[in-house]
Amino acid sequence: MNKVVLTTEIDASLNQALEEIARFDNRSRADLADQAIRNLVEERVATRELLHHGLSLIDAGDVKAVDSAAIHDWLLSDEDDFPQGR
């Protein structure tokens, strides 16, 4: 795998916490930063793919809309059944 150098600035307190975690995990700060960036990128790519998939379902007419207020009310309730789409 080809590697490139990425230089960035972080808060001093964040750097200290990163150093402590690296020592505890017996890893380098660079390894931890690499893994954190990798996790962030994977999550963002998956979110974007999910969004595109959802939009394609909407465009195809395969999805019913659920009012956001109904979802909000459902989240605050003890109900198990998700609100019906229209």
N, CA, C and O atoms as a GROMACS GRO file, in nm:
protein
  344
    1MET      N    1   0.085  -0.116   0.000
    1MET     CA    2   0.000   0.000   0.000
    1MET      C    3   0.090   0.123   0.000
    1MET      O    4   0.182   0.134   0.081
    2ASN      N    5   0.063   0.214  -0.092
    2ASN     CA    6   0.137   0.340  -0.095
    2ASN      C    7   0.092   0.429   0.018
    2ASN      O    8  -0.027   0.441   0.046
    3LYS      N    9   0.188   0.492   0.082
    3LYS     CA   10   0.157   0.583   0.194
    3LYS      C   11   0.202   0.723   0.156
    3LYS      O   12   0.298   0.742   0.081
    4VAL      N   13   0.132   0.823   0.210
    4VAL     CA   14   0.168   0.962   0.195
    4VAL      C   15   0.171   1.025   0.334
    4VAL      O   16   0.109   0.975   0.427
    5VAL      N   17   0.244   1.133   0.344
    5VAL     CA   18   0.253   1.203   0.472
    5VAL      C   19   0.143   1.308   0.476
    5VAL      O   20   0.124   1.383   0.381
    6LEU      N   21   0.071   1.312   0.588
    6LEU     CA   22  -0.034   1.410   0.612
    6LEU      C   23   0.005   1.488   0.736
    6LEU      O   24   0.020   1.430   0.844
    7THR      N   25   0.022   1.617   0.721
    7THR     CA   26   0.057   1.701   0.835
    7THR      C   27  -0.066   1.780   0.876
    7THR      O   28  -0.133   1.840   0.792
    8THR      N   29  -0.095   1.781   1.006
    8THR     CA   30  -0.210   1.853   1.055
    8THR      C   31  -0.181   1.910   1.193
    8THR      O   32  -0.088   1.867   1.261
    9GLU      N   33  -0.260   2.005   1.233
    9GLU     CA   34  -0.248   2.061   1.367
    9GLU      C   35  -0.368   2.015   1.449
    9GLU      O   36  -0.482   2.015   1.401
   10ILE      N   37  -0.341   1.976   1.575
   10ILE     CA   38  -0.448   1.940   1.666
   10ILE      C   39  -0.425   2.011   1.799
   10ILE      O   40  -0.315   2.057   1.828
   11ASP      N   41  -0.530   2.019   1.877
   11ASP     CA   42  -0.524   2.079   2.010
   11ASP      C   43  -0.419   2.008   2.096
   11ASP      O   44  -0.401   1.887   2.085
   12ALA      N   45  -0.351   2.082   2.180
   12ALA     CA   46  -0.250   2.022   2.268
   12ALA      C   47  -0.312   1.918   2.360
   12ALA      O   48  -0.251   1.813   2.383
   13SER      N   49  -0.431   1.944   2.412
   13SER     CA   50  -0.496   1.848   2.502
   13SER      C   51  -0.536   1.721   2.426
   13SER      O   52  -0.530   1.611   2.481
   14LEU      N   53  -0.577   1.737   2.302
   14LEU     CA   54  -0.611   1.621   2.220
   14LEU      C   55  -0.486   1.538   2.192
   14LEU      O   56  -0.490   1.416   2.194
   15ASN      N   57  -0.376   1.606   2.164
   15ASN     CA   58  -0.250   1.537   2.140
   15ASN      C   59  -0.206   1.459   2.263
   15ASN      O   60  -0.159   1.346   2.252
   16GLN      N   61  -0.222   1.519   2.381
   16GLN     CA   62  -0.184   1.450   2.504
   16GLN      C   63  -0.270   1.325   2.524
   16GLN      O   64  -0.219   1.219   2.560
   17ALA      N   65  -0.399   1.339   2.501
   17ALA     CA   66  -0.488   1.224   2.514
   17ALA      C   67  -0.451   1.115   2.413
   17ALA      O   68  -0.454   0.996   2.445
   18LEU      N   69  -0.417   1.156   2.291
   18LEU     CA   70  -0.377   1.061   2.186
   18LEU      C   71  -0.249   0.988   2.228
   18LEU      O   72  -0.238   0.867   2.208
   19GLU      N   73  -0.153   1.061   2.284
   19GLU     CA   74  -0.029   0.999   2.330
   19GLU      C   75  -0.057   0.896   2.439
   19GLU      O   76   0.003   0.788   2.439
   20GLU      N   77  -0.145   0.928   2.531
   20GLU     CA   78  -0.179   0.835   2.640
   20GLU      C   79  -0.244   0.708   2.585
   20GLU      O   80  -0.211   0.596   2.627
   21ILE      N   81  -0.336   0.726   2.492
   21ILE     CA   82  -0.401   0.609   2.431
   21ILE      C   83  -0.299   0.526   2.354
   21ILE      O   84  -0.300   0.403   2.362
   22ALA      N   85  -0.212   0.592   2.280
   22ALA     CA   86  -0.110   0.520   2.202
   22ALA      C   87  -0.020   0.438   2.295
   22ALA      O   88   0.010   0.322   2.266
   23ARG      N   89   0.022   0.498   2.407
   23ARG     CA   90   0.105   0.424   2.503
   23ARG      C   91   0.029   0.304   2.559
   23ARG      O   92   0.083   0.194   2.568
   24PHE      N   93  -0.096   0.326   2.597
   24PHE     CA   94  -0.178   0.219   2.654
   24PHE      C   95  -0.196   0.106   2.554
   24PHE      O   96  -0.189  -0.012   2.590
   25ASP      N   97  -0.220   0.141   2.427
   25ASP     CA   98  -0.244   0.041   2.322
   25ASP      C   99  -0.116  -0.012   2.260
   25ASP      O  100  -0.120  -0.101   2.175
   26ASN      N  101   0.000   0.044   2.304
   26ASN     CA  102   0.129   0.004   2.248
   26ASN      C  103   0.131   0.023   2.095
   26ASN      O  104   0.176  -0.064   2.020
   27ARG      N  105   0.080   0.137   2.054
   27ARG     CA  106   0.076   0.174   1.912
   27ARG      C  107   0.128   0.317   1.900
   27ARG      O  108   0.143   0.388   1.999
   28SER      N  109   0.156   0.356   1.778
   28SER     CA  110   0.202   0.493   1.757
   28SER      C  111   0.082   0.586   1.738
   28SER      O  112  -0.028   0.542   1.704
   29ARG      N  113   0.106   0.714   1.762
   29ARG     CA  114   0.001   0.813   1.736
   29ARG      C  115  -0.039   0.809   1.589
   29ARG      O  116  -0.157   0.824   1.556
   30ALA      N  117   0.058   0.790   1.503
   30ALA     CA  118   0.030   0.784   1.359
   30ALA      C  119  -0.062   0.667   1.326
   30ALA      O  120  -0.153   0.680   1.244
   31ASP      N  121  -0.038   0.551   1.390
   31ASP     CA  122  -0.126   0.435   1.368
   31ASP      C  123  -0.269   0.465   1.411
   31ASP      O  124  -0.364   0.431   1.341
   32LEU      N  125  -0.283   0.530   1.528
   32LEU     CA  126  -0.416   0.563   1.577
   32LEU      C  127  -0.484   0.665   1.486
   32LEU      O  128  -0.603   0.651   1.456
   33ALA      N  129  -0.410   0.766   1.442
   33ALA     CA  130  -0.466   0.866   1.352
   33ALA      C  131  -0.506   0.803   1.219
   33ALA      O  132  -0.612   0.834   1.165
   34ASP      N  133  -0.422   0.713   1.167
   34ASP     CA  134  -0.454   0.643   1.043
   34ASP      C  135  -0.584   0.564   1.056
   34ASP      O  136  -0.669   0.567   0.967
   35GLN      N  137  -0.599   0.492   1.169
   35GLN     CA  138  -0.721   0.414   1.190
   35GLN      C  139  -0.843   0.504   1.206
   35GLN      O  140  -0.950   0.473   1.153
   36ALA      N  141  -0.828   0.614   1.278
   36ALA     CA  142  -0.941   0.706   1.296
   36ALA      C  143  -0.984   0.766   1.163
   36ALA      O  144  -1.104   0.776   1.136
   37ILE      N  145  -0.889   0.805   1.080
   37ILE     CA  146  -0.922   0.862   0.949
   37ILE      C  147  -0.985   0.755   0.860
   37ILE      O  148  -1.082   0.782   0.790
   38ARG      N  149  -0.931   0.634   0.865
   38ARG     CA  150  -0.987   0.523   0.786
   38ARG      C  151  -1.133   0.498   0.827
   38ARG      O  152  -1.219   0.482   0.741
   39ASN      N  153  -1.160   0.495   0.958
   39ASN     CA  154  -1.296   0.473   1.007
   39ASN      C  155  -1.390   0.586   0.962
   39ASN      O  156  -1.502   0.560   0.919
   40LEU      N  157  -1.343   0.709   0.970
   40LEU     CA  158  -1.424   0.823   0.927
   40LEU      C  159  -1.457   0.814   0.779
   40LEU      O  160  -1.572   0.834   0.739
   41VAL      N  161  -1.357   0.784   0.697
   41VAL     CA  162  -1.379   0.775   0.553
   41VAL      C  163  -1.476   0.662   0.519
   41VAL      O  164  -1.566   0.680   0.438
   42GLU      N  165  -1.458   0.545   0.582
   42GLU     CA  166  -1.548   0.432   0.557
   42GLU      C  167  -1.692   0.467   0.595
   42GLU      O  168  -1.786   0.434   0.522
   43GLU      N  169  -1.708   0.535   0.708
   43GLU     CA  170  -1.842   0.573   0.753
   43GLU      C  171  -1.906   0.673   0.657
   43GLU      O  172  -2.023   0.661   0.623
   44ARG      N  173  -1.829   0.771   0.613
   44ARG     CA  174  -1.882   0.872   0.522
   44ARG      C  175  -1.916   0.812   0.386
   44ARG      O  176  -2.018   0.847   0.326
   45VAL      N  177  -1.832   0.722   0.336
   45VAL     CA  178  -1.860   0.656   0.208
   45VAL      C  179  -1.987   0.573   0.220
   45VAL      O  180  -2.073   0.577   0.132
   46ALA      N  181  -2.002   0.497   0.329
   46ALA     CA  182  -2.122   0.415   0.350
   46ALA      C  183  -2.246   0.503   0.362
   46ALA      O  184  -2.351   0.468   0.308
   47THR      N  185  -2.235   0.615   0.431
   47THR     CA  186  -2.349   0.706   0.445
   47THR      C  187  -2.388   0.763   0.310
   47THR      O  188  -2.507   0.770   0.278
   48ARG      N  189  -2.290   0.803   0.230
   48ARG     CA  190  -2.319   0.857   0.098
   48ARG      C  191  -2.386   0.752   0.009
   48ARG      O  192  -2.481   0.783  -0.063
   49GLU      N  193  -2.336   0.627   0.015
   49GLU     CA  194  -2.397   0.520  -0.064
   49GLU      C  195  -2.541   0.495  -0.020
   49GLU      O  196  -2.629   0.475  -0.104
   50LEU      N  197  -2.565   0.495   0.110
   50LEU     CA  198  -2.700   0.476   0.161
   50LEU      C  199  -2.792   0.588   0.118
   50LEU      O  200  -2.907   0.564   0.081
   51LEU      N  201  -2.743   0.710   0.122
   51LEU     CA  202  -2.821   0.825   0.078
   51LEU      C  203  -2.856   0.815  -0.070
   51LEU      O  204  -2.970   0.838  -0.109
   52HIS      N  205  -2.757   0.780  -0.152
   52HIS     CA  206  -2.783   0.766  -0.296
   52HIS      C  207  -2.884   0.654  -0.322
   52HIS      O  208  -2.971   0.667  -0.408
   53HIS      N  209  -2.872   0.545  -0.248
   53HIS     CA  210  -2.966   0.434  -0.264
   53HIS      C  211  -3.108   0.479  -0.226
   53HIS      O  212  -3.204   0.451  -0.298
   54GLY      N  213  -3.120   0.549  -0.113
   54GLY     CA  214  -3.250   0.598  -0.071
   54GLY      C  215  -3.311   0.694  -0.172
   54GLY      O  216  -3.431   0.687  -0.201
   55LEU      N  217  -3.229   0.782  -0.225
   55LEU     CA  218  -3.279   0.876  -0.326
   55LEU      C  219  -3.323   0.804  -0.454
   55LEU      O  220  -3.421   0.843  -0.517
   56SER      N  221  -3.250   0.699  -0.491
   56SER     CA  222  -3.292   0.624  -0.610
   56SER      C  223  -3.424   0.552  -0.586
   56SER      O  224  -3.505   0.540  -0.678
   57LEU      N  225  -3.447   0.503  -0.463
   57LEU     CA  226  -3.576   0.440  -0.431
   57LEU      C  227  -3.689   0.543  -0.437
   57LEU      O  228  -3.798   0.513  -0.484
   58ILE      N  229  -3.662   0.663  -0.388
   58ILE     CA  230  -3.763   0.770  -0.395
   58ILE      C  231  -3.793   0.805  -0.540
   58ILE      O  232  -3.910   0.818  -0.578
   59ASP      N  233  -3.688   0.821  -0.620
   59ASP     CA  234  -3.707   0.854  -0.762
   59ASP      C  235  -3.788   0.747  -0.835
   59ASP      O  236  -3.866   0.778  -0.925
   60ALA      N  237  -3.768   0.620  -0.795
   60ALA     CA  238  -3.840   0.510  -0.859
   60ALA      C  239  -3.982   0.496  -0.805
   60ALA      O  240  -4.060   0.417  -0.858
   61GLY      N  241  -4.016   0.571  -0.700
   61GLY     CA  242  -4.149   0.563  -0.643
   61GLY      C  243  -4.169   0.442  -0.554
   61GLY      O  244  -4.283   0.403  -0.527
   62ASP      N  245  -4.059   0.381  -0.509
   62ASP     CA  246  -4.067   0.260  -0.427
   62ASP      C  247  -4.070   0.288  -0.277
   62ASP      O  248  -4.060   0.196  -0.196
   63VAL      N  249  -4.084   0.416  -0.239
   63VAL     CA  250  -4.078   0.452  -0.098
   63VAL      C  251  -4.198   0.538  -0.063
   63VAL      O  252  -4.238   0.626  -0.139
   64LYS      N  253  -4.255   0.512   0.052
   64LYS     CA  254  -4.363   0.596   0.103
   64LYS      C  255  -4.302   0.697   0.200
   64LYS      O  256  -4.211   0.663   0.276
   65ALA      N  257  -4.351   0.819   0.197
   65ALA     CA  258  -4.301   0.922   0.286
   65ALA      C  259  -4.365   0.910   0.423
   65ALA      O  260  -4.484   0.878   0.436
   66VAL      N  261  -4.285   0.934   0.526
   66VAL     CA  262  -4.333   0.938   0.664
   66VAL      C  263  -4.306   1.078   0.715
   66VAL      O  264  -4.192   1.127   0.708
   67ASP      N  265  -4.409   1.143   0.765
   67ASP     CA  266  -4.396   1.278   0.815
   67ASP      C  267  -4.293   1.285   0.928
   67ASP      O  268  -4.294   1.202   1.018
   68SER      N  269  -4.203   1.383   0.922
   68SER     CA  270  -4.098   1.394   1.022
   68SER      C  271  -4.155   1.416   1.162
   68SER      O  272  -4.097   1.369   1.260
   69ALA      N  273  -4.267   1.486   1.173
   69ALA     CA  274  -4.330   1.506   1.305
   69ALA      C  275  -4.378   1.372   1.361
   69ALA      O  276  -4.371   1.349   1.482
   70ALA      N  277  -4.427   1.285   1.274
   70ALA     CA  278  -4.473   1.153   1.319
   70ALA      C  279  -4.354   1.070   1.368
   70ALA      O  280  -4.365   0.996   1.465
   71ILE      N  281  -4.241   1.082   1.300
   71ILE     CA  282  -4.121   1.010   1.344
   71ILE      C  283  -4.074   1.065   1.478
   71ILE      O  284  -4.037   0.989   1.568
   72HIS      N  285  -4.074   1.196   1.491
   72HIS     CA  286  -4.034   1.259   1.616
   72HIS      C  287  -4.121   1.211   1.731
   72HIS      O  288  -4.071   1.172   1.837
   73ASP      N  289  -4.252   1.212   1.710
   73ASP     CA  290  -4.345   1.166   1.814
   73ASP      C  291  -4.321   1.019   1.848
   73ASP      O  292  -4.328   0.980   1.964
   74TRP      N  293  -4.293   0.938   1.744
   74TRP     CA  294  -4.270   0.795   1.764
   74TRP      C  295  -4.143   0.774   1.847
   74TRP      O  296  -4.141   0.689   1.936
   75LEU      N  297  -4.037   0.851   1.818
   75LEU     CA  298  -3.912   0.837   1.892
   75LEU      C  299  -3.931   0.869   2.040
   75LEU      O  300  -3.865   0.811   2.125
   76LEU      N  301  -4.020   0.962   2.069
   76LEU     CA  302  -4.045   1.001   2.208
   76LEU      C  303  -4.148   0.914   2.278
   76LEU      O  304  -4.173   0.930   2.398
   77SER      N  305  -4.208   0.822   2.205
   77SER     CA  306  -4.314   0.739   2.262
   77SER      C  307  -4.260   0.601   2.301
   77SER      O  308  -4.142   0.571   2.282
   78ASP      N  309  -4.350   0.520   2.356
   78ASP     CA  310  -4.316   0.382   2.390
   78ASP      C  311  -4.369   0.285   2.284
   78ASP      O  312  -4.365   0.163   2.303
   79GLU      N  313  -4.417   0.340   2.173
   79GLU     CA  314  -4.474   0.257   2.066
   79GLU      C  315  -4.364   0.176   1.996
   79GLU      O  316  -4.252   0.223   1.979
   80ASP      N  317  -4.399   0.053   1.957
   80ASP     CA  318  -4.305  -0.032   1.883
   80ASP      C  319  -4.325  -0.018   1.732
   80ASP      O  320  -4.230  -0.030   1.655
   81ASP      N  321  -4.448   0.009   1.690
   81ASP     CA  322  -4.480   0.015   1.548
   81ASP      C  323  -4.440   0.148   1.489
   81ASP      O  324  -4.483   0.253   1.536
   82PHE      N  325  -4.358   0.143   1.385
   82PHE     CA  326  -4.313   0.263   1.315
   82PHE      C  327  -4.432   0.330   1.246
   82PHE      O  328  -4.522   0.260   1.198
   83PRO      N  329  -4.435   0.464   1.240
   83PRO     CA  330  -4.548   0.532   1.175
   83PRO      C  331  -4.565   0.489   1.028
   83PRO      O  332  -4.468   0.457   0.959
   84GLN      N  333  -4.689   0.488   0.985
   84GLN     CA  334  -4.720   0.448   0.848
   84GLN      C  335  -4.684   0.557   0.748
   84GLN      O  336  -4.700   0.676   0.776
   85GLY      N  337  -4.636   0.516   0.632
   85GLY     CA  338  -4.607   0.609   0.524
   85GLY      C  339  -4.733   0.648   0.450
   85GLY      O  340  -4.836   0.582   0.463
   86ARG      N  341  -4.723   0.753   0.374
   86ARG     CA  342  -4.838   0.796   0.294
   86ARG      C  343  -4.805   0.792   0.148
   86ARG      O  344  -4.889   0.825   0.064
   0.00000   0.00000   0.00000
